[in-house]
Amino acid sequence: MKNLLIAAVAVAGTAQAQDTLLIVDLTVVDEITITSTAGLSAASVSGSDGIGFLLADFFNGGAGPGLFSTGTGDLTPAANTSDGSPVLFNFSSSVGLNVFSFTDDPDAIWNAGDQAFSGSATFSVDPAAYAAALAGNSSGTIFAIADSDDDIAGASALGSWALIPAPSTAALLGLGGLAAARRRR
């Protein structure tokens, strides 16, 4: 029993938290801005940028809103050059948010231990897609090469994404803090 406990502690000690690789900003109404961090890729992966990468569990519920939007910006894997026109996509049967078509290079490339992404991109979305994003999750895993939930089983986890709260969320948090401060007086 003692050896089993020591083995379990050793395995738990080797687990590493995923770096946050992308920040998703919803502070501008009807826009989704995705910005890279200096986070390091957890896996080495290469494949078609026609499929790209997936922000898993972005939307809540059984399905996303179904969207397609060509963005502006230079978001790309750090090992690639940007073509300046990334595309945001969601299959309505998927809760993931896909980014693809971001480079003219032959393959999208991520190298384990290297910075995963560079640049940022902004996408205009319709009010229904924006509302679905606001109601979605605040963080999740990034998978490559994947464009829908169906691809996750064969894809590699690169790291995580995190959401910046929308203005109404930030305002509510601020009001909650103000109310708590007044109660203490």
Secondary structure as the mmCIF struct_conf table of DSSP 4:
data_model
#
loop_
_struct_conf.conf_type_id
_struct_conf.id
_struct_conf.beg_label_comp_id
_struct_conf.beg_label_asym_id
_struct_conf.beg_label_seq_id
_struct_conf.end_label_comp_id
_struct_conf.end_label_asym_id
_struct_conf.end_label_seq_id
HELX_RH_AL_P HELX_RH_AL_P1 LYS A 2 THR A 14
HELX_LH_PP_P HELX_LH_PP_P1 ALA A 17 ASP A 19
STRN STRN1 THR A 20 ASP A 25
BEND BEND1 VAL A 28 VAL A 28
TURN_TY1_P TURN_TY1_P1 VAL A 29 ASP A 30
STRN STRN2 GLU A 31 SER A 36
BEND BEND2 ALA A 38 ALA A 38
HELX_LH_PP_P HELX_LH_PP_P2 GLY A 39 GLY A 39
STRN STRN3 LEU A 40 LEU A 40
HELX_LH_PP_P HELX_LH_PP_P3 SER A 41 SER A 41
BEND BEND3 ALA A 42 ALA A 43
STRN STRN4 VAL A 45 GLY A 47
TURN_TY1_P TURN_TY1_P2 ASP A 49 ILE A 51
STRN STRN5 PHE A 53 LEU A 55
TURN_TY1_P TURN_TY1_P3 ALA A 56 ASP A 57
BEND BEND4 PHE A 59 PHE A 59
BEND BEND5 GLY A 61 GLY A 62
STRN STRN6 LEU A 67 THR A 70
STRN STRN7 THR A 72 GLY A 73
STRN STRN8 THR A 76 PRO A 77
TURN_TY1_P TURN_TY1_P4 ALA A 78 ALA A 79
BEND BEND6 ASN A 80 ASN A 80
BEND BEND7 GLY A 84 GLY A 84
STRN STRN9 VAL A 87 ASN A 90
TURN_TY1_P TURN_TY1_P5 SER A 92 SER A 93
BEND BEND8 VAL A 95 GLY A 96
STRN STRN10 LEU A 97 PHE A 100
BEND BEND9 ASP A 105 ASP A 107
STRN STRN11 ALA A 108 TRP A 110
TURN_TY1_P TURN_TY1_P6 ALA A 112 GLY A 113
BEND BEND10 ASP A 114 ASP A 114
STRN STRN12 GLN A 115 GLN A 115
STRN STRN13 PHE A 117 SER A 118
STRN STRN14 SER A 120 SER A 124
HELX_RH_AL_P HELX_RH_AL_P2 PRO A 127 LEU A 134
TURN_TY1_P TURN_TY1_P7 ALA A 135 ALA A 135
BEND BEND11 GLY A 136 GLY A 136
BEND BEND12 SER A 138 SER A 138
STRN STRN15 SER A 139 ALA A 144
BEND BEND13 ILE A 145 ILE A 145
BEND BEND14 ASP A 147 SER A 148
HELX_RH_3T_P HELX_RH_3T_P1 ASP A 149 GLY A 154
BEND BEND15 ALA A 155 ALA A 155
STRN STRN16 SER A 156 ILE A 164
HELX_LH_PP_P HELX_LH_PP_P4 PRO A 165 ALA A 166
HELX_RH_AL_P HELX_RH_AL_P3 PRO A 167 ARG A 184
#
